[in-house]
Amino acid sequence: MRVGVIGSGYVGLTTAACLAHLGHEVVAADLDSDRVARLNKGDIPILEEGMPKLVADGLASRRLRFVVGAANAARDAELIFICVATPQGDDGAADLSFVEIAAREIAPVLSPGAVVINKSTMPVGSTRFVQRVLHETAGGQLDRVTVASNPEFLREGQAVRDFLNPDRIVIGCDDPEAAVKVGDLYRSVRAPVIVTDPASAEMIKYASNAFLATKISFINAIANLCEEVDADVREVALGMGYDPRIGFQFLHPGPGYGGSCFPKDTSALLYTAQTHGYDFGLLKGVIDVNRNQYDRTVAKIRSAAGGSFEGRVVGAWGLTFKADTDDMRDSPALHILRQVMAEGATVRAYDPAAGEQAENQLPGVVACQDAYEAANGSDVLAVLTEWDEFRWKDFDRILSSMRSASIVDARNLLDPAALRRRGFKYVGIGR
Ligand code: UGA
């Protein structure tokens, strides 16, 4: 099938590369001409396992190409995915202005019978909104064009795997013929397909992310309580997880959830509830627990530093919002370290993937080339992202290089017994 993809960020690039891999002819657009030029050379701007090979294969087979401008991708396409950003507005609502711009740009060039598909996370009502914008812009000239919602459930770092092996495919569309066309795109993918109305499809996406965020805030709250009652949250999560109704996933306590999805999507869903007069106290609690988790982590680091950050050096391991990505958007590590620096500490930070972003995101930080350099001379070492490499460091070397041997492990990544034996003071989460 001929597919156009509008927006070549995380979601758009994954959609384009994977659909080309599945045998479709894909033209993906972006506004940024440098990005388009890089992508056409197979130079991938994000860290995503399997993506370089998929894009290289797509370019070589000519099933994938990148162009500047939405209209150039939409022209001649049977199906057009809208994958542009939907950032959080000041009021917490999702900002649909990029979606509107994309819809206005493609409306004049859409082929008869084309299906426009909302792939970005968009609030309930967005399918109808895009339909309205397209019709308004085309001034009644649209010939059998339909809009569908087909939300993504991709985790950064494993987006290619998630796209090609989804747990489910959700299609929200009022027109059965168009829904079948969208389903046909995924014919070679084995997964349950849920065809539903647009509002339900849009809600499935928000409810899924909000539920996962709820699990994280729940286990963080339990972890905080475990600290008061001398229980170990890791044992608690293990004992809970064997119940298949609960499961083991998303029960890892930490410094709070971050990234480009959960913080934004939970706020947007809360906003939707507020505008419809529903008091979604539960979701508000989830968001509050998450914000408090940043503050609790700061408090732990402060206490490990002797009660104040003045004149203290904090070594930080990890800046990205989770391991195996180079994404630092809304990263708990950044929220925490900004506060630590504001209170007077010098921060020496190392992250395996953050690269030059570290200094831009945290002005004044001492950006280090490896984990040892970050620990060197510090009073407290804070583990903020669960990169596997941190487990395997030479902790004797670290002990002798630190000014004071204190570790705050905000991801419960390290072995407390082994560290305490060596002479470290160790503080984890909920243990
Ligand atoms: C999330 C969802 O997992 C995807 O299904 C969804 O498609 C995506 O958002 C999206 O809406 O586009 P992602 O943001 O890549 O994916 O990251 P997650 O792996 O879900 O982690 C989110 C945050 O929760 C991270 O900060 C992570 O460290 C934290 N987390 C996760 C925990 O603190 N504990 C856990 O047990 C799991």
Residues whose N, C-alpha, C, O or C-beta is under 5 A from the ligand:
A	BS01	UGA	E152 F153 L154 R155 E156 I216 F250 L251 H252 P253 G254 G256 Y257 G258 G259 S260 C261 F321 K322
